[in-house]
C-alpha cells in the first residue's frame, strides 16, 4: 500500500497571524508534524498551501521526501473545510491511503503515524482521538435548552470511579487517514468502517487561539526538555 502524508498549512490565520510558520519551541509550527512524518513509513510528505512563500520556507528545510503542493486560493478561505483540500490533492497525486496531519496539533509523533498506518488495512478510514472517562452533559443556556441533561451516565446511579464508566472518544484533530476509494466515495476524510487511534490526554489541545498557543508551547517545551 502506497501511503503519503498531507500537511495543510494555509495562510491568512486571523487569531494568530502566520500561525503555521510561527516559531514554536525552536522551529516553525508545521515542522513538528512534518519532522514526525519524515521519520515515519510514509512514502512521501506533501505540504499543501495557498502561499508559495509558506511552501518555500518550509520545504527548503528538507532535502528529500518533502514536496510542495500549491492549492488554489479558493480552497484556503475561512469557511472551507479540510475535505475539499484533501480531494484536490488526491486528484493530482496518486496514493492508496493518505494521512492528513494537522500542524495545529504538534504533539503527533512518528510512533503515532506508524502505529495508525499499521492498522489502516482493517478500516476504510481512521481518526485520532483521546479516550475520556468524564461525566458529560448537554450544553445549556440561552443558545440551547434551559436544562442540561446527562449524556453518558445516570446521575442517580453515579459510579464511584469514572474508570468504571463506558469511555467515549474526543477527536483531537491530530490526524485522519483515508483510503483513496473511501475519499472519492464519500467526498469526506471519514467514511465506511472508521477506526480510532488513541493518543495521550495532553494531545487534546489544538491551537486555535493565543491561549491554546501558550498552553501547547508550555507542554511541548516540557516534553522535549
Buried (B, 14 or more C-beta within 10 A) or exposed (E): EEBBBBBBBBBBBEEBEBBBBBEBBEBBBBBBBBBBBBBBEBEBBBBBBBBEEBBEBBBEEBEEBBBBBEBEEEBBEEEEEBBBBBBBBBEEBEBEBBBBBBBBBBBBBBEBBBBBBEBBEEBBBBBBBBEBBEEEBEEEEEEEEEEEEEEBBEEEEEEEEEEEBEEBBEBBBBBBBBBBEBBBEBEBBBBBEBBBBBBEEBBBBBBBEEEBBEBBBEBBEEEEE
